[in-house]
Amino acid sequence: MQNGLKWIGLAALVAALAHIIVNWSVIPAEVPQHYNFAGEVDEWAAKPFIFFPPVIGIILWIGMEVVKRFPQFINMADDVKSRNDEQNRIAINMIISLQLEVSLLFAYLSVKDVYVAQGHTFGLGNLEMLIILLILLGTAIGFSIYSFVKRSNIGVS
């Protein structure tokens, strides 16, 4: 299951890059660089900037993949020596979940940029930023609460 989630995120980013390449000839000279809280473009950039979201997504994906392989470097409230396998498993599962969510977010933003650059409307409107934040923060908070409960149950202080 964990491996599947990992590869789904990377596949989404690769698909976003492919979407840009396939649509390159119809992407205008200026593309969205920044959106305001209402989801409207408030800054434009040169055409090659369209690669920025998926490339940043791939860099973040790789970074999270490296962190998963070295759980001793995951910053937790407790001392590394008092950590147990269960706590490391919870932290790694949180990173896997966030890795998927961040990958899907950057793939979504990439596809959105292509459509918006072409003059189409795309996205969730005013709720887009709120939904994104709720998903990412919900995952982090949810795993933190779960970790705290597990730590309390096994007597780690």
N, C-alpha and C positions, 0 to 999 in steps of 0.2 A: 504493500500500500504506500509506504513512504517513498519508495523509488518511483512509483507511478506518479505521485504528486510532483516530485522533483522534475520529472521529464515533461509533464504537462506544462509546467511553467516555462521551461526552456523552449518547448515546441511552440508555445504561444508567441514568444519573442521572435523566434525564427520565422514564424508565419507573418508576424508584423513586418519584419524586414522584407520578406518576399512580397507582401502587399505593396510596400513602398516601391520596390524595384519594378513590379508589374505595372504600377500606375505612374511611374516616373515621367513619362512623356506628357501626361495630362495634369501634372502638378504644376501650378503656376510658379513664377519667379519668387514670390513671397509666400511664406507659410506661417502659421501661428507659432508664436514663441511663448506667449503668456496669456492666461485667461484671468478675468476678474472673478469675484465670488458669484456673480450671476451667470458665469459660464460663457461670457462674451470675450472675444479676442481683444486685448488691449495693447498688445505688442506683436510686431511682425518681424520675421527674420528672413535671411536668404534661403533659397531652396534647399541647400544641403543640410540645413538645420533639422529637416524632417527626420534625419537619422538619429538625432539626439535622444529621444525617448527610448527607442529599443536598445541603443548602445548602452545607455545608462542602466537600463533594465538588465542587460546581460552582465555588466560589471557588478551590479548588486547581487545578481544570481550567483556569480562566481564567488564573490565575497562571502555570502551566506553559506555556500558549499564548503569553503575553507573553514569557516567558524564551526560548522557542524562536525568536522573531522577532528577538531581540537577543543572538546568541551571544557577543558581546564581553563581556557581563555574567556569563557562566557562569564560576564560580570553578574554575580549573584550576591545577595545580601549576606550570605553566610561564608564562612571560611572554606577554602578549597579542600582542606584536610577533613573537614567534617561532612563534606558532601557525600552522598551515596549514589548508587547507580540509578535509583528511582528519580532523584532530582535531576541528574544529567539527562535521563530519558525524557523527562518533562521539558527541560530546556531545549533539547534537540527537536522534539515534536513541535514546540512553539516556533522554532526557527524554520522548520519545514513548512508549517502553515503560513508563516509570514513570507517565506520565499515564494510560495505559490501565489499568494495574494499580491505581492509587489510585482511579480512577473506579469500576472494578468492585468494589473493596473497599468504598467508601462506599455504592454501590448495594446490595451484599450486606448490609451492616450495617443499612441502612434497611429492607429486606424482612424481615430477621431480627427487628428491633425490632417490626415490626407483628405478626408471628406470636407472638413471645414475650409481647407485651403482651396478646394474646388468650388466653394460657395454654397455648399449644402449645410443644412442644420443637422447636428448630430450631438447626442449626449442626453443627459438627464436633467438639463436645465439648472434651475436654482438649487435643486437637491443634490446635485452631483458631488460637490465637495463634502457635504454632510454625510452622504452615504459612504464615500471613500474613507473618511475619518472614522465613522462608526465601525466599519469593517476592520480596519487596521487596529484601532484602539480596543475594540471589542475582543479581538484575538489576544492582544498583549495583556489586557486586564483579566480576561478569562483564564488564561494560562497562569498568570500571577496568583490569582485567587486559588486555583487548583493546586498550585505548588505550595502555597501557604497552608492549605488544608492538609495536604499530604505530609508536609513537614511537621505540623502539629500532631498528626496521628502517629508518626513514627518517633516522636520525642526529640527531634532536632531543634535546638533553639537558636 
